[in-house]
Amino acid sequence: MGKNRLYPVLIKDPWCVRCVQVEAQISDAVSRGAKVLRGGKRLDGSFVQPTLLTDVSTDMICTREETFGPLLPVIRFDTEEEALAIANASNVGLAGYFFSQDVSQIWRVAEALEVGMVGVNEGLLSTPEATFGGVKQSGLGREGSKYGVDEYLEVKYMCFGGLKL
């Protein structure tokens, strides 16, 4: 294919697109005051080290765009309300995760999060029995489970009146 001046890494491996995006998010965050606590480097080929960022603020790209890579930005908060405001200020909402042993807090926070899926004390929430999909700019509709079948149906409403049988 030859060399592409704009996207030279895309020719070799499509997964490099994600590497470039994650690296750009890390670079932007660090330039705005975040600290790399762990990771942050590209490994051989199409891999970026799992990266933990601290001192993250909501003006950083990593908090405004979906990352689909091994990047965990940490934003400090003082109250549950503040945490929900930070999480819900995003224009994306595929999934939200949090840890708690307080059942009333679990229900309250899970319902208040503006996301399509919620993981409580669990990092892997995708199963065949559950719907998969987000809200806001994280996709439309659902896939998986019995609810995902609805995405493939065309519903037609028919109303009949005045029939004499």
Stockholm file with secondary structure:
# STOCKHOLM 1.0

chainA/1-165         MGKNRLYPVLIKDPWCVRCVQVEAQISDAVSRGAKVLRGGKRLDGSFVQPTLLTDVSTDMICTREETFGPLLPVIRFDTEEEALAIANASNVGLAGYFFSQDVSQIWRVAEALEVGMVGVNEGLLSTPEATFGGVKQSGLGREGSKYGVDEYLEVKYMCFGGLKL
#=GR chainA/1-165 SS CCCCSSCHHHHHCTTHHHHHHHHHHHHHHHHTTCEEEECCCBCSSSCBCCEEEESCCTTSHHHHSCCCSSEEECCCCSSHHHHHHHHHTSSEESEEEECCSCHHHHHHHHHHSCSSEEEESCSCCCCTTSCBCCEETSCSSCBSHHHHHGGGCCCCCCCCCSCCC
#=GC SS_cons         CCCCSSCHHHHHCTTHHHHHHHHHHHHHHHHTTCEEEECCCBCSSSCBCCEEEESCCTTSHHHHSCCCSSEEECCCCSSHHHHHHHHHTSSEESEEEECCSCHHHHHHHHHHSCSSEEEESCSCCCCTTSCBCCEETSCSSCBSHHHHHGGGCCCCCCCCCSCCC
//
